[in-house]
Amino acid sequence: MVERSTVTISGTYAVSAFGRGVDALLAGVLSGVPAFRPVRRFDTTGRRVTVAATRPDVATLPQELADAVDAACRAAGLDPAQRRASALLLATHGGPATLPGPYTDDRPTAGTDDPWWAGGERDDAGPAWPELPALAGRLARRCGLGGPTRVYTTACVSASNAVADAAAMIRRGDTDRVVVAAGYLVEPDQYALFDAGRALAADGAVRPFSTGRQGLLLGDGVAAVVLESAAALRGRGVEPVATLAGWGRAGDAHHPCQPDPQGGGLARAIGAALGRAGLPAGAVGYVNANATGTGFSDASEAAALRLALGEWAGQVPVSSTKALHGHALEASGLLELVVTVAALGHGKLPVNAGWLGPDPACPLDVVTAAPRPVASRYALSLNAAFGGANTALLVGA
């Protein structure tokens, strides 16, 4: 049997409405000031809601993904040979509607000489935008990654599913290193669907676990993370940013859109993550919750935490950073993993913005007034999706 290996995180990078890089993201979530602004990227005339957390200087999604992968690999200190031995797992929605215009700062962008990469032209072969497997392959080649590629389109657990698969590959000994990348840029199609479905917060604020919450708001998110076996990292003489101590996935199949009110699926995912790590519930010192600010979802997540953590659920600090950077859909799991890793490393836990008061259906220790000091080296990052899909990632500082 192949010896199981500790899974480490050796490099991270993210782009959000707060800026470029992990430091900008961390500073934004610790400020407690949400990044929601009126949408200028496309016309919102006739929409119930007209705000989102968008960044004005984004390029095309392929360009942003290439920049993110390259930056994460640099942060991990990977040389060209190590990149060539790395797999790429990509989580994204994809499609022409996700492509804002090129940004105009003075940095060179990946693929500026390639109309296909820029996503703006067609040829005899059809649309310039590639099928997602082709996008993953092209992205890997541009960033010097020579391992296998895989694409995830499992809605809001796409990125966290990719992280879980990457960790499993490393722990089994299938590979030493995997780059996970994810991206979503707020675009008119998904925006219209969420608005028409009355899922967006009409008051322009996301209020997870709070009384008076009205729904979610979308946000830009592009992120990349390098996962690596501890043995490979030691061989390179590099210190890890964090460890991925455990992970879990479970379905509840309760309803196409609404989660199980008892939180059974998410509770099982949390239990699986703790079990893989060999840790008790009391080891968890923070939960970066999935909480989107919707009534059913937040109450279900609170029930899941009580079911999985027992009495500790009322004592562990909880917040949802979606209230600050918005919901990045397929990329949310990776963006929030980067936030969680950065918060543990910095020693401060982000606030749960938009708080109006406690909801009896969510009896949790929600971080509200100001960031709190980290009191444990372990934190959970939780995500859930339509169809009853649930994921839990357990990070160790």
C-alpha positions as CSV (number, residue, x, y, z in Angstrom):
1,M,0.0,0.0,0.0
2,V,1.3,3.5,-0.9
3,E,2.0,5.4,2.3
4,R,-0.4,8.2,2.8
5,S,1.1,11.7,2.6
6,T,0.2,14.9,4.3
7,V,-1.3,17.3,1.8
8,T,0.2,20.8,2.0
9,I,-0.7,24.1,0.4
10,S,2.4,25.7,-1.0
11,G,1.2,28.6,-3.0
12,T,-2.0,30.7,-3.3
13,Y,-3.3,33.6,-5.4
14,A,-6.6,35.4,-5.8
15,V,-8.4,38.2,-7.6
16,S,-11.6,39.7,-6.3
17,A,-13.4,43.0,-6.2
18,F,-10.9,43.9,-3.4
19,G,-8.0,43.8,-5.7
20,R,-5.2,41.5,-7.0
21,G,-3.3,39.2,-4.8
22,V,-3.9,37.5,-1.4
23,D,-3.0,40.5,0.6
24,A,-5.6,42.7,-1.1
25,L,-8.3,40.0,-0.5
26,L,-7.3,39.6,3.1
27,A,-7.3,43.3,3.8
28,G,-10.7,43.6,2.2
29,V,-12.4,40.9,4.2
30,L,-10.7,42.1,7.5
31,S,-11.9,45.7,6.8
32,G,-15.5,44.4,7.2
33,V,-16.6,46.8,4.4
34,P,-18.4,44.9,1.6
35,A,-17.3,45.4,-2.0
36,F,-20.7,45.7,-3.6
37,R,-21.2,48.5,-6.0
38,P,-23.5,49.3,-8.9
39,V,-22.8,47.1,-11.9
40,R,-21.1,48.9,-14.8
41,R,-20.0,45.8,-16.8
42,F,-23.4,45.3,-18.4
43,D,-26.8,46.9,-18.5
44,T,-29.0,46.2,-15.4
45,T,-31.9,48.2,-16.6
46,G,-35.1,46.4,-15.6
47,R,-33.4,44.2,-12.9
48,R,-34.7,44.1,-9.4
49,V,-31.1,44.3,-8.1
50,T,-28.3,46.4,-9.7
51,V,-25.3,45.7,-7.5
52,A,-22.5,43.1,-7.4
53,A,-18.9,42.9,-6.2
54,T,-17.1,43.4,-9.5
55,R,-13.6,44.6,-10.3
56,P,-13.3,47.2,-13.1
57,D,-10.0,46.1,-14.6
58,V,-10.5,42.4,-15.3
59,A,-9.4,40.8,-18.5
60,T,-11.0,37.8,-20.2
61,L,-11.5,34.9,-17.9
62,P,-8.8,32.8,-19.7
63,Q,-6.3,35.6,-19.2
64,E,-7.2,36.0,-15.5
65,L,-6.9,32.2,-15.0
66,A,-3.5,32.1,-16.6
67,D,-2.3,35.0,-14.5
68,A,-3.6,33.4,-11.4
69,V,-2.0,30.0,-12.1
70,D,1.3,31.6,-12.9
71,A,1.2,33.7,-9.7
72,A,0.3,30.7,-7.5
73,C,3.2,28.7,-9.1
74,R,5.6,31.5,-8.4
75,A,4.4,31.8,-4.9
76,A,5.0,28.1,-4.4
77,G,8.5,28.5,-5.8
78,L,8.0,26.0,-8.7
79,D,10.7,25.8,-11.3
80,P,9.9,24.8,-14.9
81,A,10.6,21.1,-14.3
82,Q,8.3,21.1,-11.3
83,R,5.6,22.8,-13.2
84,R,5.8,20.2,-16.0
85,A,5.2,17.5,-13.4
86,S,2.1,19.2,-12.1
87,A,-1.6,18.4,-12.9
88,L,-4.2,21.1,-13.4
89,L,-7.8,20.8,-12.1
90,L,-10.0,23.7,-13.3
91,A,-13.3,24.8,-11.9
92,T,-15.3,27.3,-14.0
93,H,-18.6,28.1,-15.7
94,G,-17.2,29.2,-19.0
95,G,-18.8,30.7,-22.1
96,P,-18.6,34.0,-24.0
97,A,-20.9,35.8,-21.6
98,T,-18.2,35.5,-18.9
99,L,-15.8,37.7,-20.8
100,P,-15.5,41.4,-19.8
101,G,-13.2,43.6,-21.9
102,P,-9.4,43.6,-21.5
103,Y,-8.1,45.6,-18.6
104,T,-5.6,48.4,-19.3
105,D,-3.0,48.3,-16.6
106,D,0.7,48.2,-17.6
107,R,1.3,44.5,-16.9
108,P,1.6,42.1,-19.8
109,T,-1.4,39.7,-19.9
110,A,-1.3,36.1,-21.0
111,G,-2.4,35.5,-24.5
112,T,-2.7,39.2,-25.7
113,D,-1.3,38.0,-29.0
114,D,-3.9,35.3,-29.4
115,P,-7.5,36.3,-30.4
116,W,-8.7,32.8,-29.4
117,W,-7.4,33.3,-25.9
118,A,-8.9,36.8,-25.7
119,G,-12.2,35.3,-26.6
120,G,-13.2,38.0,-29.0
121,E,-13.1,36.5,-32.6
122,R,-14.4,33.6,-34.6
123,D,-13.0,31.6,-37.4
124,D,-14.2,28.9,-39.7
125,A,-14.1,26.4,-36.9
126,G,-16.8,28.2,-35.0
127,P,-16.9,30.3,-31.7
128,A,-13.6,31.5,-30.4
129,W,-14.5,30.4,-26.8
130,P,-13.2,26.8,-26.4
131,E,-15.0,23.8,-24.9
132,L,-13.9,23.6,-21.3
133,P,-11.6,20.6,-21.6
134,A,-9.8,22.5,-24.4
135,L,-9.6,25.6,-22.2
136,A,-8.0,23.5,-19.4
137,G,-5.4,22.0,-21.8
138,R,-4.6,25.4,-23.3
139,L,-4.3,26.9,-19.8
140,A,-2.0,24.1,-18.7
141,R,0.3,24.6,-21.7
142,R,0.4,28.4,-21.3
143,C,1.5,28.0,-17.7
144,G,4.0,25.2,-18.3
145,L,1.9,22.5,-16.5
146,G,2.5,19.1,-18.1
147,G,0.4,16.8,-16.0
148,P,-3.2,15.6,-16.6
149,T,-6.0,18.1,-16.7
150,R,-9.6,17.9,-15.4
151,V,-12.6,20.3,-15.5
152,Y,-15.3,20.7,-12.8
153,T,-18.7,22.3,-13.5
154,T,-20.5,21.1,-10.4
155,A,-22.1,24.5,-9.6
156,C,-21.1,26.1,-6.3
157,V,-19.0,23.2,-5.1
158,S,-17.0,23.0,-8.4
159,A,-13.8,24.4,-6.8
160,S,-14.1,22.6,-3.5
161,N,-14.7,19.3,-5.4
162,A,-11.5,20.0,-7.4
163,V,-9.5,20.6,-4.1
164,A,-10.9,17.4,-2.6
165,D,-9.9,15.4,-5.7
166,A,-6.5,16.9,-5.8
167,A,-5.9,16.1,-2.1
168,A,-7.1,12.5,-2.7
169,M,-4.7,12.1,-5.7
170,I,-1.8,13.3,-3.6
171,R,-2.6,11.3,-0.5
172,R,-3.0,8.1,-2.6
173,G,0.4,8.7,-4.1
174,D,-0.9,9.3,-7.6
175,T,1.0,12.5,-8.0
176,D,3.2,14.9,-5.9
177,R,1.6,18.1,-7.0
178,V,-1.7,19.5,-8.3
179,V,-2.6,23.1,-9.3
180,V,-6.3,23.9,-8.7
181,A,-7.6,27.0,-10.5
182,A,-11.1,28.4,-10.5
183,G,-12.8,31.5,-12.0
184,Y,-16.1,33.3,-12.3
185,L,-16.6,36.9,-13.5
186,V,-20.0,38.4,-13.0
187,E,-21.8,38.3,-16.3
188,P,-25.3,39.1,-17.5
189,D,-26.7,35.6,-18.0
190,Q,-26.2,34.2,-14.6
191,Y,-27.0,37.6,-13.1
192,A,-30.3,37.6,-14.9
193,L,-31.2,34.1,-13.7
194,F,-30.5,34.8,-10.1
195,D,-32.3,38.1,-10.3
196,A,-35.4,36.6,-12.0
197,G,-35.4,33.9,-9.4
198,R,-35.4,36.5,-6.6
199,A,-32.3,35.0,-5.1
200,L,-30.5,38.4,-5.1
201,A,-30.7,40.6,-2.0
202,A,-33.1,43.5,-2.9
203,D,-31.6,45.7,-0.2
204,G,-28.1,45.4,-1.7
205,A,-26.5,43.7,1.3
206,V,-25.7,40.1,2.1
207,R,-26.6,39.2,5.7
208,P,-25.5,35.6,6.5
209,F,-27.2,34.0,9.5
210,S,-28.8,37.4,10.4
211,T,-32.4,38.3,10.9
212,G,-33.7,40.3,8.0
213,R,-31.5,38.6,5.4
214,Q,-32.9,38.8,1.9
215,G,-30.5,36.8,-0.3
216,L,-27.1,36.7,-2.0
217,L,-25.1,39.0,-4.3
218,L,-22.7,37.9,-6.9
219,G,-19.0,38.7,-7.0
220,D,-15.9,38.3,-9.2
221,G,-13.5,35.5,-8.1
222,V,-10.4,34.0,-9.7
223,A,-8.1,31.9,-7.7
224,A,-5.3,29.3,-7.9
225,V,-3.8,27.1,-5.2
226,V,-0.9,24.7,-5.4
227,L,-1.4,21.5,-3.4
228,E,1.7,19.3,-2.8
229,S,2.7,16.3,-0.8
230,A,4.7,17.1,2.4
231,A,7.5,14.8,1.1
232,A,7.8,16.8,-2.2
233,L,7.7,20.1,-0.3
234,R,10.5,18.9,2.1
235,G,12.5,17.8,-1.0
236,R,12.3,21.3,-2.3
237,G,13.3,22.9,1.0
238,V,10.1,25.0,1.1
239,E,7.8,25.7,4.1
240,P,4.1,25.2,3.5
241,V,1.6,28.0,3.7
242,A,-0.9,25.6,5.3
243,T,-2.0,22.0,5.3
244,L,-5.2,20.5,4.0
245,A,-5.8,18.3,7.0
246,G,-9.1,16.8,5.8
247,W,-11.9,17.0,3.3
248,G,-15.4,15.6,2.9
249,R,-18.3,15.5,0.4
250,A,-21.9,14.3,0.8
251,G,-25.2,14.7,-0.9
252,D,-28.6,15.1,0.7
253,A,-30.9,14.9,-2.4
254,H,-33.6,16.7,-0.6
255,H,-34.7,19.2,-3.3
256,P,-33.3,20.5,-6.6
257,C,-32.7,23.9,-5.1
258,Q,-33.4,23.9,-1.3
259,P,-31.0,22.2,1.1
260,D,-32.0,19.5,3.7
261,P,-33.5,21.6,6.6
262,Q,-31.8,19.2,9.0
263,G,-28.4,19.8,7.4
264,G,-27.7,16.1,7.1
265,G,-25.6,16.1,3.9
266,L,-23.3,19.0,5.0
267,A,-23.0,17.5,8.5
268,R,-21.8,14.2,6.9
269,A,-19.2,16.2,4.8
270,I,-17.9,17.9,7.9
271,G,-17.7,14.6,9.8
272,A,-15.8,13.1,6.9
273,A,-13.3,16.0,6.9
274,L,-12.7,15.6,10.6
275,G,-12.4,11.8,10.3
276,R,-9.7,12.1,7.6
277,A,-7.8,14.5,9.8
278,G,-8.3,12.3,12.9
279,L,-9.5,15.4,14.8
280,P,-12.4,16.0,17.2
281,A,-15.0,18.7,16.7
282,G,-13.4,20.8,19.4
283,A,-10.2,21.2,17.3
284,V,-12.1,23.5,14.9
285,G,-11.3,27.1,15.7
286,Y,-13.2,28.9,12.9
287,V,-15.8,28.1,10.2
288,N,-15.9,30.1,7.0
289,A,-19.4,29.2,6.2
290,N,-21.1,28.7,2.9
291,A,-23.9,31.0,4.2
292,T,-25.3,33.0,1.2
293,G,-27.7,35.2,3.2
294,T,-30.8,33.2,2.1
295,G,-33.3,32.0,4.6
296,F,-33.4,28.3,3.9
297,S,-29.7,27.8,3.2
298,D,-28.4,29.6,6.3
299,A,-30.8,27.8,8.7
300,S,-29.9,24.5,7.1
301,E,-26.1,25.2,7.5
302,A,-26.6,26.1,11.2
303,A,-28.4,22.8,11.7
304,A,-25.6,21.0,10.0
305,L,-23.0,22.6,12.3
306,R,-25.0,21.6,15.3
307,L,-25.4,18.1,14.0
308,A,-21.7,17.7,13.1
309,L,-20.0,19.6,16.0
310,G,-22.5,19.1,18.8
311,E,-22.3,21.6,21.7
312,W,-19.1,23.1,20.1
313,A,-21.2,24.5,17.3
314,G,-22.4,27.3,19.6
315,Q,-18.9,28.2,20.6
316,V,-16.8,28.1,17.5
317,P,-16.5,31.5,15.7
318,V,-18.4,31.5,12.4
319,S,-18.6,34.0,9.5
320,S,-19.4,34.0,5.8
321,T,-17.0,36.1,3.7
322,K,-19.6,36.0,0.8
323,A,-21.1,39.0,2.7
324,L,-17.9,40.9,1.7
325,H,-16.6,39.6,-1.7
326,G,-19.8,38.2,-3.0
327,H,-20.8,34.8,-4.3
328,A,-18.3,33.6,-7.0
329,L,-20.4,30.6,-7.9
330,E,-18.1,27.9,-9.4
331,A,-15.0,29.7,-8.0
332,S,-16.4,30.3,-4.5
333,G,-14.9,27.3,-2.9
334,L,-11.3,28.2,-3.9
335,L,-11.7,31.9,-3.2
336,E,-13.0,31.1,0.3
337,L,-10.2,28.5,0.9
338,V,-7.6,31.2,0.1
339,V,-9.4,33.6,2.5
340,T,-9.4,30.9,5.2
341,V,-5.7,30.1,4.8
342,A,-4.8,33.8,4.8
343,A,-6.9,34.5,7.9
344,L,-5.3,31.7,9.8
345,G,-1.8,32.8,8.7
346,H,-2.5,36.4,9.7
347,G,-4.1,35.4,13.0
348,K,-7.4,37.2,12.5
349,L,-10.9,36.0,11.7
350,P,-13.1,37.9,9.2
351,V,-16.3,39.5,10.3
352,N,-19.8,38.5,9.1
353,A,-20.9,41.7,7.4
354,G,-24.5,42.9,7.1
355,W,-25.4,41.8,10.6
356,L,-28.8,43.1,11.8
357,G,-29.3,40.8,14.8
358,P,-29.5,37.1,15.7
359,D,-31.9,34.7,14.1
360,P,-33.2,32.0,16.4
361,A,-32.9,29.5,13.6
362,C,-29.1,30.1,13.5
363,P,-27.8,29.8,17.1
364,L,-24.1,30.3,16.2
365,D,-21.2,32.4,17.5
366,V,-21.2,34.7,14.5
367,V,-18.2,37.1,14.2
368,T,-19.9,40.5,13.9
369,A,-18.3,43.6,15.5
370,A,-14.7,43.2,14.5
371,P,-12.2,40.6,13.4
372,R,-11.3,38.1,16.2
373,P,-7.9,36.6,17.0
374,V,-7.3,33.1,15.9
375,A,-7.5,30.7,18.8
376,S,-6.9,27.3,17.0
377,R,-4.8,26.2,14.1
378,Y,-7.7,24.5,12.3
379,A,-10.6,26.0,10.3
380,L,-13.4,24.6,8.1
381,S,-14.3,26.1,4.8
382,L,-17.8,24.9,3.8
383,N,-19.6,25.1,0.4
384,A,-23.0,23.8,-0.9
385,A,-24.7,23.8,-4.2
386,F,-28.0,23.1,-5.9
387,G,-28.9,19.5,-6.1
388,G,-27.9,18.8,-2.5
389,A,-24.1,18.8,-3.0
390,N,-22.0,19.6,0.1
391,T,-18.3,19.9,0.7
392,A,-16.1,20.6,3.7
393,L,-12.4,21.5,3.6
394,L,-10.4,21.4,6.9
395,V,-7.3,23.6,6.8
396,G,-4.4,23.5,9.3
397,A,-2.3,26.6,9.9
